[in-house]
């Protein structure tokens, strides 16, 4: 399910305004804009996925990374691998299996002797062995939420850029 989603934003208008500032101020404003947009994207994706799939936002935020490639390019990466059941909440044993957070996993168990707070397992076949770790697949919800937030990212980026350019202008004229 590893698909690259590319969002291209036309920023010629904003670069024209930024050229009036010195190069260092322009780079600082743009870098802060990229970082703040990343934080916004991270929060919005976590909020949207959590709303749809009931996965805690704390778990989702740790799977979103931002890489600043150069002064004008950033990259957001979202890990869509399945989430381990024990990360969804404290696993509690029930008659039918395990309940972790808001999720129920039938025929699952935790090896209490080996690791009381450890992974949740389920039989992989009909025999006693082998068994596998229980995971919750959230790739579809994550991808759709990421696409919806990516559609709004350009507008948010330009809003933050205006704020940062204003800050640099105010700093240049000595108001701050």
C-alpha positions in Angstrom: 0.0 0.0 0.0 3.0 2.2 -0.4 1.7 4.9 -2.7 3.3 8.3 -3.1 1.0 11.2 -2.8 2.4 14.4 -4.2 1.1 17.9 -3.5 2.4 20.7 -5.5 1.8 24.3 -4.4 2.2 27.4 -6.6 4.1 29.9 -4.5 5.3 32.3 -7.1 3.2 35.1 -5.7 4.5 34.7 -2.3 8.2 34.4 -3.4 7.7 37.7 -5.2 6.8 39.4 -1.9 9.6 37.6 -0.1 12.2 38.8 -2.6 11.8 42.3 -1.1 13.3 41.0 2.1 16.9 40.0 2.4 17.8 36.4 1.6 18.4 35.3 5.2 15.0 36.7 6.4 13.2 35.0 3.5 14.8 31.6 4.2 13.9 31.9 7.9 10.3 32.8 7.2 10.0 29.9 4.7 11.6 27.4 7.0 9.3 28.4 9.9 6.4 28.2 7.6 7.3 24.6 6.5 7.7 23.5 10.2 4.5 25.1 11.3 2.6 23.6 8.3 4.0 20.2 9.3 2.7 20.5 12.8 -0.7 21.5 11.5 -0.8 18.6 9.0 0.3 16.2 11.8 -2.5 17.4 14.1 -5.2 17.4 11.4 -4.3 13.9 10.1 -4.2 12.5 13.7 -7.6 14.2 14.5 -9.3 12.9 11.3 -8.0 9.3 11.6 -8.7 9.2 15.3 -12.3 10.4 14.6 -12.9 7.7 12.0 -11.0 4.7 13.5 -11.0 5.4 17.2 -7.2 5.0 17.4 -5.7 7.4 20.0 -4.0 10.5 18.5 -0.9 9.9 20.6 -0.3 6.7 18.6 -0.9 8.3 15.3 1.3 11.4 15.8 4.3 9.1 16.4 3.8 7.8 12.9 4.0 11.1 11.0 7.5 12.5 10.2 8.7 15.7 8.6 12.0 16.0 6.7 13.4 19.4 5.8 15.2 18.5 2.6 16.5 22.0 1.7 15.7 25.6 2.5 12.6 25.5 0.2 11.5 21.8 0.3 10.0 19.7 3.0 8.6 16.2 3.0 5.8 14.7 5.2 5.9 10.9 5.7 3.0 8.9 7.1 3.6 5.3 8.3 0.5 3.3 7.4 1.7 0.0 8.9 -0.7 -1.9 11.1 -0.8 -0.8 14.8 0.1 -3.4 17.4 -2.9 -4.1 19.7 -1.1 -3.2 22.9 -0.5 0.3 21.6 -4.2 0.9 21.3 -4.7 0.9 25.0 -4.1 -1.3 28.1 -4.9 -4.9 27.0 -7.4 -6.6 29.3 -8.2 -10.3 29.2 -11.9 -11.2 28.7 -13.7 -14.5 28.1 -13.6 -14.1 24.4 -10.2 -12.6 23.9 -8.5 -9.2 24.6 -9.9 -5.7 24.8 -7.4 -2.9 24.2 -8.8 0.6 24.3 -12.0 0.6 22.2 -11.1 -2.5 20.3 -11.9 -6.2 20.8 -9.7 -9.0 19.5 -11.3 -12.4 19.5 -9.3 -15.5 20.6 -6.3 -13.3 21.6 -4.2 -13.4 24.7 -1.2 -11.8 26.5 1.7 -14.0 27.7 1.5 -12.9 31.4 4.5 -14.8 32.6 6.9 -13.8 29.8 5.8 -10.1 29.6 2.8 -8.9 31.6 2.6 -5.7 29.6 3.9 -7.3 26.4 2.4 -8.0 23.0 -1.0 -9.5 22.3 -1.0 -12.8 20.4 -3.5 -14.9 18.4 -3.3 -18.4 16.9 -2.3 -18.3 13.2 -3.7 -21.8 12.5 -5.7 -24.5 14.1 -2.8 -26.1 15.8 -1.2 -24.9 19.1 1.6 -23.3 17.2 2.3 -21.0 15.4 0.9 -17.8 16.8 1.2 -14.2 15.6 1.0 -10.7 17.0 -2.3 -9.0 16.8 -2.4 -5.8 14.8 -5.1 -3.4 13.7 -5.0 -2.3 10.1 -5.7 1.4 9.6 -4.2 2.0 6.2 -7.5 2.9 4.4 -8.6 5.4 7.1 -5.1 6.9 7.3 -4.7 7.3 3.5 -8.1 9.0 3.0 -7.6 11.3 6.0 -4.1 12.2 4.7 -5.5 13.0 1.2 -8.2 15.2 2.6 -5.7 17.2 4.8 -3.3 17.5 1.9 -6.0 19.2 -0.1 -6.2 21.9 2.6 -2.5 22.1 3.1 -1.9 24.8 0.4 -4.3 27.2 1.9 -2.9 26.7 5.4 0.7 27.0 4.1 -0.1 30.4 2.5 -1.8 31.7 5.6 1.2 30.8 7.8 3.6 32.2 5.2 1.7 35.6 5.3 2.1 35.6 9.1 5.8 34.8 8.9 6.5 37.4 6.2 4.7 39.9 8.3 6.8 39.0 11.3 10.0 39.4 9.2 8.8 42.8 7.9 8.0 44.0 11.4 11.4 42.8 12.6 13.1 44.5 9.7 11.5 47.9 10.3 12.2 47.6 14.0 8.7 47.2 15.3 9.7 44.0 17.1 
